[in-house]
Each structure stands twice: as C-alpha cells, then as structure tokens.
Amino acid sequence: MLNDRFGEEKTYEELLSEALMKIPFYSEEWTNRNPSDPGITILENLTAFEALQQRRIWEITPAVVRRLLKLAGFEARKGRCARLLLAPGSGEQKTPLLLPANQQFWLGDLCYETNRNIRLPACRLTGVYQGQKNHMHNVSYLLDREVRVPACVFGKQPEEGAVLLFTMDALPAPGEELIFYITVADRHNRNPFGEKADSTFARIRWECYTAQGFVKMHVRDDTGGLLVSGELRMRLPDAEALPCEDAPGGAYAIRAVLEKADYDVRPKLVQIDGFLFEVWQKETLSACYTFNKVSSASLPGHLLGEGYVTVFCKEEKGSSYKKYEPCRIPGEKGRFFEVREDEGGQVTWLFDRRKFGYGPARVKNAIKIVVYQEAVMRRYTLGTVLGCDHQKIPLPAGHLAAESFCIIAGRKDDRGEAIYDFVRPGRYGEKDLTYELYENDGYLIIEDAGDYIGASLYMGAFAVTRGAEGNIREGNTLTAAGLPGSLYFYNPRPGAGGCHRESLEEVKKRFLMDLKKPFAAVTAEDYERLVMETPKLCIRKVRAYVSGSQNLVRIAVMPGTDEAFPDLSEVYRREILRQLEERRLLTTRIEILPPVYTPVDVQGTIYVKRQYENSLILIEETIRRKVDYLSSGRNFGEVLKFDEVFHEIESLDCVEFIYELSLYPQNPGLARLVEADIVPGENCLCYAGNIRLQTG
C-alpha cells in the first residue's frame, strides 16, 4: 500500500469531537452526552466506521497507481536482455559451424546465448578498397583491430559513383544474411539518427558479384550512409556468388556504390568487422526446444547439462501435448521413444508410431523437449491453479528473461488422460490461462484461470538475465561452451539494450520528469535546445532571438562540419524546421540564419621583458585564442570586449606593459565597433585576422 493522500487524514478523536459539536444544530432535546448514553455509543461506532472507511479511501494501491499512469500513457518498460554481436577470432574454423539455440558464450561469469540455430560460415574478410571503379586504393588496415587509423572511404570530397569494395575468401549460400559492423571515427558531436538511420545525407547501393555480374542486395543500413557506427545487414541475392576477376586477388566481392552524396561530414572509418552473429545476455536454467513435422529430434550433448529432460509430443493438429517416456522394455507399447548418441556427442530422440502405437503428428511444433538444470529441477512443480483472484505463484529465481519464459500446465482430458499445454505470459483468450509475470521479483499472478482450474503447473522455459550488466564494452574475448578450445569470439561493438523491467517508482519518476519537460517552444532557450537536439545533425553553435511584437523567432545556426567556415546547407535548414514545426506556437514565424564570419584585425605596441624568448609568438597565440569565436565557447552576437583582450595580454609573464592596442573588424557590415568593443551581428562569428604587433 502507498501512503500518498490527496488531503489531510483526521483521527478518530478529531472526527468524534466534530460530531459532538454538531449535536446542538440537530437536536435541542439531546442533552446527555456522556459515554453511558446509548446515542453516544452509536455515534462512537459510526465515527469509528467512518475513520476506517476514510483510511481505505485515501489509500492508493500499486495496482491503482499503475492504471492511473497507464491512462496518462506511461507503462513500465519491459526488461530486455543485452544484445551483443560476436565475430570469430583467429581460431581455426575450416568448415561452417552450426550453433544451436541456447549455445552459451562466457565472459567470466557473464553468459550470452543464441536465440536460434545459426549456421556460421567459414568466411573471412580479406581486403577493403576505395576509390573510383578503375582507381582503387587499398585500405585493408581497417580490418586490423590493432590499427586505428581512419580512412576516408569515399575520398576527401565524396562524389556520386565512388566505390567501397569488400573482398572475402568465400560467401555463404544465396539468400543468407550477413552482418557487418562499421566503426566510424567519432570526430563530431552528431545527434542520434533515431531507431533507424535514413539516407538524409547519402544513398548507397550495395551489390554482390555473381554470374550475372554485380547484383543489387537488400541492405538495412544503421550507419546513415557510413556516418555513425552501426550495423549493415545484407541479404545475399538469389544468384550464387562467384569470385570476381576484377577484384584484387580474384576474391569474392561486395561493393558499395555512392548514388547520392550530400554529406555534411565526409565518412571516416576506423574498423570493419564481418560475418557477425547475435547473442543475448541470459543464462538458461531450463530450455524448451521445439521441432516441426519430424519423427525424431536431435540436440548437441553439451546442451543437456545434468541430463534432466522431459519430452512432449502433439499427436493431432491443434491438440494439447502428451508426455513421452524412454522405452526400457523391448516390445513395450505406449508413449515411448528411443535415445541414441553418436560419436560426436549428438543426442537423438526417435519416435515410431508403428513400433510403440503412439507418436508425434507431422504438424507444426510437434515435439517439445525441455532440458532442466538441477537447481530448477528441485523446484520443478510450481503448484495448482486454485481459480481464486490474483493467485500468486513463486518462481525459482528473479530477474527473468520474459521473452524466454513459459510454464507447463498439466490437466486431465475428457478420457482422463494427462495433457499438457505450454503457456506464455500475455495470453488473453476466453479459455486461456492468463497470468502476469513479475520478472524482477520472481513470481507470477494468475489473472484468469480459464479452463485450467485444478491444473498442476510446472516449470517450462526459464532463463535469468543481469540487465544493464550485459552492456559490456567492445573488444572482449568470449569462449563457447562445448566447442573446440581453439575457437574463441570477440565483440566488435559494445553490448546494448540490457535493462530490468521498470519498477513502479521509476515509472512515477519518469512521469514527473515528463511533466516538467516543456513541449511547446516559447522562450529563446526552448528554441536553442530544440535546434541543438535536431536528430542526425552536427550542431556546434545556436543562438535564438525572440521578437514578441512581431511573432518572429530568428535562429542563427553553425553546423559542426569539416569545413573551417561551415555554411548552413539546405538539408540542415529542412531538418531544423521539421524539428521546430510541431513545437512552435501557432502564429509564430521562424527564420533560420546561416552563420557569417568576419576577421578581427589587431594592432598594437607591447613592451616585453628581455629574459623571455618567443614573446611575440606567445602574445599572438593569446590574441588568436581570445578573439576566436569558431572553436571557443563564444556564441553568435556576443560582444568582444576590449578590456578582456587587453587584460589577457597584460597578464602574460613576458609582458612588461601595453603601450598601445586596438581592435577593429574587417567587415563593418557584419560587426561594428562601439567605442573600443566589437559588437558582432546576430548571426556573426569573429576570428583573428591580421595581427600587427611591435615590441619594445
């Protein structure tokens, strides 16, 4: 229960005192107000009942708070396992490697697992080249993890038709997916692209070389045209890949052709990693493996752990599962299977309807094999569905991976035979067993028993996760359980996305923070903040000027690009206006001002101390630093005060005294001289121009 109250709660004594004081207003004849009077006894009882009801009214349960927050659009964010991309290390992998679902990779005591069967090809990147089609330059050092030298992969001035070529010693079968990770030299403070990077600044065509020549591939590019570090997920074409004679060494080739080049910053890469696969930070304590339309099922022996295995089969389409046991007596009839293990450690379960009289149907999800660790097997039975409201069922552990969780509900069918259903959270059918999983605390609440009253509940799939701990830095070495010791893997990018489910207090805090966050842009600070946060852009400086009388906001913006004196491109204008359009007040007009630059000349006579060498160089560096608006914290329109420059020079140890000093802008139309100070225009930035100094 929460103790939040909308008003002050009155005690029983206060309520009774108020009631006694009001008696004369309703009855002149009631004069005996001693405790012995029956009327007073009744009044005391009613007052006590009111006090109890008042406390219940003011109490707000967590369930009520959650529903109120949901009405405001705030629900607890679900917990997620950290996602990691892995690449094979320098271990010997001569043939493709099949990684089964729940294959574990360990970094210390931190476990990562595959979510599905993955066929890891025996391929590797051999080279990277850039340039035009007939003039390619070797930048294969991008494949070396020990070398962090950036390369302009589309040249210093990217143009349409520029090519980036990947070469490799082999490629998987047609239609397979490839995952590459691109690490970009992070030189600029670029705002995030959002959930999916788009082609605002560039459009790249990715092609694979086949018997038909270079064929276009479907690619999901999370790098925004190689501007931010991210993934490239490529789907190989249907045509079989072949070695390209024009590629260096006659290797297999994938190339990127630049079709649109409106870059604000030329792409610079420092690392390319290829043939990656996904794993998630979780440790499976009981795993459920599903097999479709087969009469046998196989798993690597190292996935069976301590050997606690239960087997279920679906004998008809749409039916529940029946439990099967190993056959121990030859010729025995019933729901049985045989188990075989080959020399490589592969374990196979064989089902034979003709031999045993029962077997799985050739339907989807026909066979389910559940493998338990000993710690879970001790608490395999969870309890019985009672059918009461909000029945609480404790689980063997907390901090569960919700997407990997299910329970098994066992009951009797019309013929009295035991049937089993695998039930995941979030099912809301009329006859379904509906429950809510509290993965952080390690229990579930049954909301609707449906047709499962009296059913016995057992542990099904069950995995634990460590939330944000799985968001590890890049460059770690992981070992794979059950695979040859010569094989190891590393992560070229940090882990991401790992978190536990939000608590109620965290949701309330996020709700309160959102209330304080201004949505509409009103003040100059609002506009400056929104421009600085414009997605995809590099913004170095911004200054807003609000004119209430004209309903006009003028905003000066300086991009943070490679140019020494960057201009504001049409792409930047469009993206900034798009960011501001939904936030501006209805009648407010917006004008985006490009930056203009003017040099400031400095002239003077300064007497220096003789024992100091290179005094003039030191004074000039001080002046350039003080006058520089481009790389310093000075903003648009900020006054360059003569006194500040004078005292900065005067405070140098090498300066005896300043005899004469003057500042003046080269372009009076952009910045004007007021007395001895320089006042730049609202979109003007100053920098040091000609410096003429005489020393004495």
C-alpha positions in Angstrom: 0.0 0.0 0.0 1.1 3.5 -0.7 0.6 6.3 1.8 0.1 9.1 -0.7 -3.1 11.1 0.3 -4.9 13.9 -1.5 -5.8 15.5 1.8 -5.1 15.5 5.5 -6.5 12.4 7.3 -8.4 13.1 10.5 -8.0 10.9 13.6 -10.9 9.2 15.3 -10.7 11.7 18.2 -11.0 14.6 15.8 -13.9 13.2 14.0 -15.8 12.3 17.2 -15.2 15.9 18.6 -16.6 17.4 15.4 -19.7 15.1 15.7 -20.3 16.1 19.3 -20.1 19.8 18.5 -22.7 19.5 15.8 -25.4 17.8 18.0 -27.0 21.1 19.1 -27.6 22.0 15.5 -29.8 19.0 15.0 -31.4 18.3 18.4 -32.1 20.6 21.4 -33.5 17.7 23.5 -30.3 15.6 23.4 -28.5 16.9 26.4 -27.0 13.8 27.9 -23.7 13.3 26.0 -21.9 11.1 28.5 -20.4 7.8 27.3 -23.2 6.0 29.2 -25.9 7.4 26.8 -26.8 4.8 24.0 -26.9 7.6 21.4 -23.3 8.4 22.2 -22.3 4.7 21.9 -24.0 4.6 18.4 -22.2 7.8 17.4 -18.9 6.4 18.6 -19.4 3.3 16.5 -20.4 5.3 13.4 -17.4 7.6 13.9 -15.0 4.6 14.1 -16.5 3.2 10.9 -16.0 6.5 9.2 -12.4 6.6 10.3 -11.8 3.2 8.9 -13.5 4.0 5.6 -11.6 7.3 5.3 -8.3 5.5 5.6 -9.3 3.0 2.9 -10.4 5.9 0.6 -7.1 7.7 1.0 -5.1 4.5 0.3 -3.9 4.1 -3.3 -2.7 0.6 -4.1 0.1 0.0 -6.6 -2.4 -1.5 -9.0 -4.4 1.7 -9.0 -1.3 3.8 -9.5 -0.3 1.6 -12.5 -3.7 2.1 -14.1 -3.6 5.8 -13.5 -0.2 6.1 -15.0 -1.3 4.0 -18.0 -4.2 6.4 -18.6 -1.5 9.1 -18.9 0.4 7.0 -21.4 3.1 5.7 -19.0 3.6 2.0 -18.6 6.5 0.1 -17.1 9.2 -0.5 -19.7 9.8 -4.2 -20.2 13.1 -5.7 -19.2 15.4 -6.7 -22.1 18.4 -8.9 -22.4 21.6 -7.1 -23.6 22.3 -7.8 -27.3 25.8 -8.5 -28.5 27.4 -9.1 -31.9 30.1 -11.6 -32.0 32.8 -12.3 -34.6 35.1 -15.4 -34.8 38.6 -14.8 -33.5 41.7 -16.3 -35.0 40.8 -19.9 -34.1 40.8 -22.5 -36.8 37.4 -22.8 -38.5 37.8 -24.8 -41.7 34.1 -25.6 -42.2 30.8 -23.9 -41.5 29.9 -24.2 -37.8 26.3 -24.9 -36.6 25.5 -23.1 -33.4 22.3 -24.4 -31.8 19.7 -22.3 -29.9 20.9 -21.6 -26.4 24.5 -22.1 -27.3 26.4 -20.3 -24.4 29.3 -17.9 -24.6 31.1 -16.9 -21.4 32.9 -13.8 -20.4 33.9 -14.5 -16.8 30.7 -15.3 -15.0 28.6 -13.4 -17.6 26.7 -15.7 -20.0 25.4 -14.9 -23.5 23.3 -17.2 -25.6 22.0 -17.6 -29.2 18.2 -17.4 -29.6 18.0 -19.7 -32.6 20.1 -22.1 -34.7 22.8 -20.2 -36.5 25.0 -21.5 -39.3 28.3 -19.7 -39.0 30.1 -19.7 -42.4 33.8 -20.4 -42.8 34.3 -17.0 -44.4 36.5 -14.0 -43.6 37.1 -10.6 -44.9 40.4 -10.4 -46.8 40.5 -6.7 -48.0 38.9 -3.3 -48.3 39.4 -0.9 -51.2 38.1 2.6 -52.0 38.1 5.0 -54.9 36.5 5.1 -58.4 35.8 1.9 -60.3 39.2 2.0 -62.2 41.3 3.6 -59.5 41.1 1.7 -56.2 43.2 2.3 -53.1 44.0 -0.3 -50.5 42.6 0.5 -47.0 42.6 -3.1 -45.7 44.2 -1.9 -42.5 40.5 -1.2 -41.5 40.3 -5.0 -40.8 43.1 -4.9 -38.3 41.8 -4.5 -34.8 45.2 -3.2 -33.6 45.3 -0.4 -36.1 43.0 2.6 -35.5 44.0 4.8 -38.5 40.9 6.5 -40.0 40.2 6.2 -43.8 38.1 8.5 -45.9 36.3 5.6 -47.7 34.7 7.8 -50.3 37.6 10.2 -50.7 38.1 13.7 -49.2 35.3 15.0 -51.5 32.7 12.3 -51.8 31.1 12.2 -55.2 28.5 10.1 -56.9 30.0 6.9 -58.3 32.6 6.5 -55.6 33.1 2.8 -54.7 33.9 0.9 -51.4 34.8 -2.7 -52.1 34.9 -5.6 -49.6 36.8 -8.8 -50.7 36.4 -12.1 -48.9 37.7 -15.7 -49.4 34.1 -17.2 -49.6 30.5 -16.3 -49.2 27.5 -18.3 -47.8 24.7 -19.8 -49.9 22.3 -17.5 -51.8 19.7 -15.8 -49.7 21.7 -15.9 -46.5 22.0 -12.9 -44.2 25.3 -11.2 -43.5 26.0 -8.9 -40.6 28.9 -6.4 -40.7 29.7 -3.7 -38.1 31.2 -0.4 -39.1 33.1 1.7 -36.6 33.3 5.4 -37.5 35.8 7.9 -36.4 33.7 9.9 -34.0 35.0 13.4 -34.7 31.8 15.4 -34.4 29.1 15.7 -31.8 26.3 14.3 -34.1 22.8 13.8 -32.7 21.4 10.3 -32.9 19.7 9.2 -36.1 16.8 7.6 -34.1 15.7 4.0 -34.3 16.6 3.6 -37.9 19.2 5.6 -39.7 18.0 7.0 -43.1 19.5 8.4 -46.2 19.3 12.1 -45.5 22.9 12.7 -46.5 23.7 9.8 -48.8 22.2 6.9 -50.7 24.4 3.8 -51.2 23.7 0.9 -53.5 25.1 -2.4 -52.2 25.9 -5.1 -54.7 27.3 -8.7 -54.7 29.3 -10.2 -57.6 27.6 -13.2 -59.2 27.5 -15.0 -62.6 25.2 -12.1 -63.7 27.8 -9.5 -62.6 27.2 -7.2 -59.7 23.6 -7.7 -58.4 21.9 -5.3 -56.0 21.3 -6.6 -52.5 18.7 -5.7 -49.9 20.6 -4.0 -47.0 19.5 -2.5 -43.8 21.9 0.3 -43.1 22.0 1.6 -39.5 25.0 3.8 -40.2 23.2 6.6 -42.0 25.4 6.2 -45.0 28.6 5.3 -43.0 28.3 8.5 -40.8 27.7 6.8 -37.5 28.9 3.5 -36.1 26.4 0.8 -36.7 25.3 -2.5 -38.4 25.0 -3.4 -42.1 22.6 -6.4 -42.5 22.8 -7.7 -46.0 20.7 -10.4 -47.8 22.7 -12.2 -50.4 20.9 -12.3 -53.9 19.3 -15.5 -55.2 22.1 -15.9 -57.7 25.2 -17.7 -56.5 28.1 -15.6 -55.6 31.3 -16.1 -57.7 34.9 -14.8 -57.4 35.3 -11.5 -59.2 38.3 -11.4 -61.7 38.5 -7.6 -61.4 38.7 -7.7 -57.6 42.2 -7.8 -56.1 43.3 -11.5 -55.9 40.2 -12.6 -57.7 38.3 -12.8 -54.5 34.6 -12.8 -53.8 33.4 -9.2 -53.8 30.7 -7.0 -52.2 30.7 -3.3 -53.1 29.0 -0.1 -52.1 28.4 2.5 -54.9 27.6 6.1 -53.8 24.4 7.2 -55.6 23.8 10.4 -53.6 26.4 12.5 -51.9 25.1 15.4 -49.8 27.4 14.7 -46.9 27.8 17.3 -44.2 30.9 15.4 -42.9 33.0 13.1 -45.1 32.8 9.5 -43.8 35.9 8.2 -42.0 36.0 4.6 -40.8 38.4 3.1 -38.4 37.3 -0.6 -38.3 35.2 -3.0 -40.3 34.1 -6.4 -38.8 32.3 -9.0 -40.8 30.4 -12.3 -40.6 28.9 -11.5 -37.2 26.1 -13.2 -35.3 23.8 -12.1 -32.5 23.7 -13.4 -28.9 21.8 -12.2 -25.9 22.9 -11.9 -22.2 20.9 -14.6 -20.4 21.6 -17.9 -18.7 19.0 -20.5 -19.5 18.2 -22.7 -16.5 15.6 -24.7 -18.3 15.3 -24.7 -22.1 12.4 -25.7 -24.3 13.4 -26.9 -27.8 10.7 -27.2 -30.5 10.8 -29.4 -33.6 8.4 -29.2 -36.5 6.9 -32.0 -38.6 9.5 -34.7 -37.8 9.6 -38.1 -36.2 13.0 -37.5 -34.5 14.8 -34.7 -32.7 18.5 -34.1 -32.1 20.5 -31.8 -29.8 24.2 -31.5 -29.1 25.1 -33.4 -25.9 26.6 -30.4 -24.2 23.2 -28.6 -24.1 21.7 -31.4 -22.0 23.6 -30.3 -18.8 22.9 -32.7 -15.9 20.5 -34.7 -18.1 17.1 -33.8 -16.7 14.9 -34.0 -19.8 11.2 -34.2 -20.3 9.7 -35.0 -23.7 6.2 -34.0 -25.0 4.5 -34.7 -28.4 1.5 -33.4 -30.1 -0.5 -36.3 -31.6 -3.1 -34.3 -33.5 -3.2 -30.9 -35.1 -4.4 -28.3 -32.6 -4.3 -30.7 -29.6 -2.5 -30.5 -26.3 0.7 -32.3 -25.7 1.2 -35.8 -24.2 4.2 -36.8 -22.2 6.5 -39.4 -23.5 9.0 -41.6 -21.6 12.1 -43.6 -22.7 11.4 -47.2 -23.7 13.1 -49.5 -21.2 11.5 -52.9 -22.1 11.8 -54.2 -25.7 8.5 -54.6 -27.4 6.6 -52.4 -24.9 3.7 -50.4 -26.3 2.8 -46.9 -25.2 4.0 -43.3 -25.4 7.7 -44.1 -25.6 10.9 -43.1 -27.5 14.4 -44.4 -28.0 17.5 -42.4 -27.4 20.8 -42.6 -29.3 24.1 -40.8 -29.0 26.6 -40.7 -31.8 30.4 -40.3 -31.6 30.3 -36.6 -31.9 28.1 -36.3 -28.8 24.8 -35.6 -30.7 21.8 -37.0 -28.9 18.7 -38.1 -30.9 15.2 -39.0 -29.7 13.5 -41.5 -32.1 9.7 -41.8 -32.2 8.0 -44.7 -34.0 4.1 -44.8 -34.2 4.2 -48.3 -35.8 6.5 -49.7 -33.1 5.0 -48.1 -30.0 1.5 -47.4 -31.1 1.9 -43.6 -30.4 4.0 -40.9 -31.9 4.0 -37.2 -32.9 1.9 -36.0 -35.8 3.6 -34.2 -38.7 2.4 -30.8 -37.6 4.0 -27.6 -36.5 5.6 -27.7 -33.1 5.1 -31.4 -33.0 7.8 -32.2 -30.4 8.9 -30.2 -27.4 12.0 -31.3 -25.4 12.5 -29.5 -22.1 16.0 -29.6 -20.6 16.4 -28.6 -16.9 19.4 -27.8 -14.7 19.4 -29.4 -11.3 18.7 -26.2 -9.5 15.4 -25.7 -11.4 14.5 -29.4 -11.2 14.4 -29.2 -7.4 11.5 -26.7 -7.8 10.0 -28.2 -11.0 6.5 -28.2 -9.5 5.0 -24.7 -9.1 1.6 -25.6 -7.6 -2.0 -25.9 -8.5 -4.3 -23.4 -10.2 -7.0 -22.7 -7.5 -9.2 -20.4 -9.6 -9.2 -17.6 -7.0 -8.5 -13.9 -7.9 -4.8 -12.9 -8.2 -3.3 -16.2 -7.1 0.4 -15.7 -6.6 2.9 -18.4 -7.8 6.5 -18.1 -6.6 9.3 -19.0 -9.1 12.7 -20.4 -8.6 14.5 -17.1 -9.2 14.1 -13.4 -10.1 15.3 -11.1 -12.9 13.9 -13.4 -15.5 14.2 -13.0 -19.3 10.5 -12.6 -20.0 10.8 -13.4 -23.7 12.3 -16.8 -22.8 9.7 -17.8 -20.2 6.8 -20.2 -20.2 5.1 -22.6 -17.8 3.6 -26.1 -18.4 0.0 -26.6 -17.3 -1.0 -30.3 -16.8 -4.6 -31.4 -16.5 -6.9 -34.3 -17.5 -8.9 -34.5 -20.7 -12.4 -36.0 -21.1 -10.9 -39.5 -21.2 -9.0 -39.0 -18.0 -5.6 -38.9 -19.8 -2.9 -36.3 -18.8 -2.5 -33.5 -21.2 0.0 -30.6 -21.1 0.0 -27.1 -22.5 2.9 -24.6 -22.8 1.6 -21.3 -21.6 3.4 -18.0 -22.1 2.5 -14.7 -20.4 0.2 -12.3 -22.2 -2.5 -14.8 -23.5 -6.0 -13.4 -23.1 -8.3 -15.9 -24.8 -11.7 -16.7 -23.1 -10.5 -20.2 -22.1 -6.8 -19.4 -21.7 -4.7 -19.4 -18.6 -3.9 -15.7 -18.2 -1.1 -14.6 -15.9 1.2 -11.6 -15.5 4.9 -12.2 -15.0 6.7 -10.1 -12.4 10.2 -11.0 -13.7 12.2 -8.7 -11.4 10.7 -10.2 -8.2 10.4 -13.8 -9.4 6.7 -14.6 -9.2 3.6 -14.6 -11.4 0.0 -13.6 -10.7 -2.8 -15.6 -12.3 -5.4 -13.2 -13.5 -7.8 -15.6 -15.2 -7.7 -19.4 -14.7 -10.0 -20.1 -17.8 -10.4 -23.8 -18.3 -7.3 -24.6 -16.1 -8.8 -24.7 -12.6 -7.2 -27.6 -10.8 -4.3 -27.8 -13.3 -0.9 -28.5 -12.0 1.8 -26.0 -13.0 5.4 -27.0 -13.8 8.5 -25.1 -14.9 8.9 -24.8 -18.7 11.4 -22.4 -20.3 13.3 -20.4 -17.8 16.2 -18.0 -18.1 17.8 -15.3 -15.9 19.4 -12.1 -17.1 21.6 -9.4 -15.4 20.1 -6.4 -17.1 22.4 -3.5 -17.7 25.5 -5.6 -16.7 25.3 -7.2 -20.1 26.1 -3.9 -21.8 29.8 -4.6 -21.9 32.4 -2.6 -23.7 33.7 -3.7 -27.1 36.8 -5.9 -27.7 36.2 -8.7 -25.1 37.2 -12.3 -25.8 34.4 -14.9 -25.1 34.7 -18.7 -25.0 32.0 -21.0 -26.3 30.8 -23.9 -24.1 31.1 -27.3 -25.7 33.0 -26.1 -28.8 36.7 -26.7 -29.6 39.1 -24.8 -27.3 40.9 -23.3 -30.3 37.7 -21.3 -31.2 37.1 -18.0 -29.5 35.0 -15.0 -30.3 35.1 -11.2 -29.7 32.6 -8.4 -29.7 33.5 -5.5 -32.1 30.8 -3.3 -30.6 29.5 -2.7 -27.0 26.6 -4.6 -25.7 23.4 -2.7 -25.8 19.8 -2.7 -24.6 20.2 -4.6 -21.4 17.8 -3.5 -18.6 15.5 -4.8 -16.0 11.7 -4.1 -16.0 10.9 -0.6 -14.7 9.7 -0.5 -11.1 6.6 1.5 -10.2 8.7 4.1 -8.6 10.8 4.5 -11.7 7.6 4.9 -13.8 6.4 7.6 -11.4 9.7 9.4 -11.6 9.7 9.3 -15.4 6.1 10.7 -15.4 7.0 13.6 -13.1 10.1 14.4 -15.3 7.9 14.4 -18.4 5.5 16.9 -16.7 8.4 19.3 -16.2 9.8 18.9 -19.7 8.5 21.8 -21.9 6.9 20.6 -25.1 6.0 23.9 -26.8 8.8 26.2 -27.8 8.2 29.6 -26.2 11.4 31.1 -24.9 14.7 31.6 -26.7 16.2 28.8 -24.6 13.5 26.4 -25.8 14.3 27.1 -29.4 18.1 26.8 -28.8 17.6 23.4 -27.0 15.4 22.0 -29.8 17.8 23.0 -32.5 20.8 21.6 -30.7 18.8 18.3 -30.3 17.8 18.1 -34.0 18.2 14.4 -35.0 21.0 13.4 -37.4 22.7 16.9 -37.4 26.0 18.1 -36.1 25.3 21.5 -34.4 28.1 23.4 -32.9 26.5 26.8 -32.0 23.0 28.2 -32.0 21.5 31.5 -30.8 17.8 32.4 -30.9 16.3 35.9 -30.9 12.6 36.1 -30.0 10.6 39.1 -31.1 7.3 39.0 -29.3 5.9 42.1 -31.1 6.5 40.5 -34.5 5.8 36.9 -33.5 9.1 36.1 -35.1 12.0 33.9 -33.9 15.3 34.3 -35.7 17.8 31.5 -35.1 21.4 31.6 -36.0 23.0 28.1 -36.5 26.6 27.0 -37.1 27.0 23.3 -38.2 29.8 21.3 -36.8 31.2 20.0 -40.0 34.7 19.5 -41.5 34.9 23.0 -43.1 36.8 25.7 -41.4 33.9 28.2 -42.0 30.9 25.9 -42.4 27.8 27.1 -44.2 24.2 26.0 -43.5 23.1 23.6 -46.2 19.5 23.2 -47.4 19.4 19.8 -45.7 20.2 21.4 -42.4 17.5 24.0 -42.9 14.9 21.4 -43.7 15.7 19.2 -40.8 15.8 22.1 -38.3 12.5 23.4 -39.5 11.0 20.0 -39.3 12.2 19.7 -35.7 10.6 23.1 -34.8 7.4 22.9 -36.7 5.4 20.8 -34.3 6.8 22.7 -31.2 6.3 26.3 -32.3 3.3 28.4 -31.2 0.6 28.5 -33.9 1.2 32.1 -35.1 5.0 32.2 -34.5 7.2 32.6 -37.6 10.7 31.1 -37.7 13.7 32.3 -39.7 16.9 30.3 -39.9 20.0 32.4 -40.2 23.2 30.9 -41.7 26.5 31.8 -40.0 28.6 34.6 -41.3 32.3 35.2 -40.4 34.4 38.3 -40.1 38.1 38.6 -39.2 39.2 41.0 -36.4 42.4 42.8 -37.0 44.6 43.6 -34.0 47.3 46.3 -33.9 49.5 47.5 -31.0 52.8 48.2 -29.4 53.7 46.0 -26.4 56.8 46.2 -24.2 58.1 42.7 -23.2 60.6 41.5 -20.7 64.0 40.8 -22.2 64.6 37.5 -20.4 61.7 35.8 -22.2 62.2 34.3 -25.6 59.5 34.0 -28.3 57.4 36.6 -26.5 55.7 37.8 -29.7 54.6 34.2 -30.6 53.1 33.7 -27.2 51.2 37.1 -27.4 49.9 36.3 -30.9 48.6 32.9 -29.7 46.9 34.6 -26.8 45.2 37.1 -29.1 44.0 34.4 -31.6 42.6 32.3 -28.8 40.8 35.3 -27.2 39.3 36.6 -30.5 38.4 33.1 -31.9 34.6 32.5 -31.8 34.6 29.4 -34.0 36.2 26.9 -31.7 35.7 28.6 -28.3 32.6 28.9 -26.2 31.7 32.4 -27.5 28.4 32.5 -29.3 26.7 34.5 -32.0 26.3 38.2 -31.3 28.4 38.0 -28.1 30.4 41.3 -27.6 34.2 41.1 -27.9 35.2 43.4 -25.0 38.4 45.3 -25.5 39.2 45.2 -21.7 39.1 41.4 -21.7 41.6 41.1 -24.5 43.8 43.9 -23.0 43.9 42.2 -19.5 44.5 38.7 -21.1 47.7 40.1 -22.8 48.7 42.1 -19.8 48.6 39.1 -17.5 51.2 37.2 -19.5 54.5 36.8 -17.6 56.5 38.0 -20.6 54.7 41.4 -20.9 56.1 44.5 -19.2 53.2 46.8 -20.2 51.0 47.6 -23.2 51.7 50.9 -24.8 49.1 50.8 -27.5 46.3 48.3 -28.6 43.4 48.5 -30.9 40.8 46.0 -32.4 38.7 46.6 -35.4 36.5 44.3 -37.7 37.5 43.9 -41.3 33.8 43.9 -42.4 31.9 46.7 -40.6 28.6 45.4 -42.1 28.9 42.2 -40.1 30.4 43.5 -36.9 30.6 47.1 -35.7 33.0 49.0 -33.5 31.3 50.5 -30.4 33.9 52.6 -28.6 36.7 50.1 -28.2 34.5 46.9 -28.2 33.4 44.9 -31.2 29.7 44.0 -31.5 29.0 41.2 -34.0 25.7 40.9 -35.8 23.1 38.4 -34.6 24.5 35.6 -36.8 28.1 36.7 -36.9 31.2 34.9 -35.6 34.6 36.5 -35.3 38.1 35.2 -35.7 41.5 36.6 -35.6 42.6 38.4 -38.9 45.8 40.4 -39.4 47.8 40.8 -36.2 50.4 43.6 -36.4 52.4 44.0 -33.2 55.5 46.0 -32.4 57.6 45.1 -29.3 59.9 47.2 -27.3 
